[in-house]
Amino acid sequence: MVSVLSSDKKTVYQVTESSCTCPDFMFRHAKAGSRCKHINKLFFTFEPADEFEFKEEFKQQFKNGLGFDDAYVLHGDNIDKWLKQSLICESKHTGRRMFYLME
């Protein structure tokens, strides 16, 4: 278990390879079986983000969630690359498969 200071420098999260005490993990990722940014940063290596490819307009599409089918129609195989780069995450907590922007 690793202790990580939050971005606001006020809270300490306990992070393992499969869990985190941050609210994002507790309320979104734990139910979906996915990882938060703290787990990814500490335990998983991924390719650096290609900022040109993940434009601001794409960030807006994912900010409030983009449905699974719509995401693949709009962005195709880039979805898999962006998941691997931790630019977006997948969630099933609403009963639907959705992709969200990792912030």
Secondary structure as the mmCIF struct_conf table of DSSP 4:
data_model
#
loop_
_struct_conf.conf_type_id
_struct_conf.id
_struct_conf.beg_label_comp_id
_struct_conf.beg_label_asym_id
_struct_conf.beg_label_seq_id
_struct_conf.end_label_comp_id
_struct_conf.end_label_asym_id
_struct_conf.end_label_seq_id
STRN STRN1 VAL A 2 LEU A 5
TURN_TY1_P TURN_TY1_P1 SER A 7 ASP A 8
BEND BEND1 LYS A 9 LYS A 10
STRN STRN2 VAL A 12 VAL A 15
BEND BEND2 GLU A 17 SER A 18
STRN STRN3 CYS A 20 CYS A 20
BEND BEND3 CYS A 22 CYS A 22
HELX_RH_AL_P HELX_RH_AL_P1 PRO A 23 ASP A 24
HELX_RH_PI_P HELX_RH_PI_P1 PHE A 25 HIS A 29
HELX_RH_AL_P HELX_RH_AL_P2 ALA A 30 ALA A 32
TURN_TY1_P TURN_TY1_P2 GLY A 33 GLY A 33
HELX_RH_AL_P HELX_RH_AL_P3 LYS A 37 PHE A 43
HELX_LH_PP_P HELX_LH_PP_P1 GLU A 47 ALA A 49
TURN_TY1_P TURN_TY1_P3 GLU A 51 GLU A 53
BEND BEND4 PHE A 54 PHE A 54
HELX_RH_AL_P HELX_RH_AL_P4 GLU A 56 LYS A 63
TURN_TY1_P TURN_TY1_P4 ASN A 64 ASN A 64
STRN STRN4 LEU A 66 GLY A 67
HELX_RH_AL_P HELX_RH_AL_P5 PHE A 68 HIS A 75
TURN_TY1_P TURN_TY1_P5 GLY A 76 ASP A 77
HELX_RH_AL_P HELX_RH_AL_P6 ASN A 78 LYS A 84
TURN_TY1_P TURN_TY1_P6 GLN A 85 SER A 86
BEND BEND5 LEU A 87 LEU A 87
STRN STRN5 ILE A 88 SER A 91
TURN_TY1_P TURN_TY1_P7 HIS A 93 THR A 94
BEND BEND6 GLY A 95 ARG A 96
STRN STRN6 MET A 98 LEU A 101
#
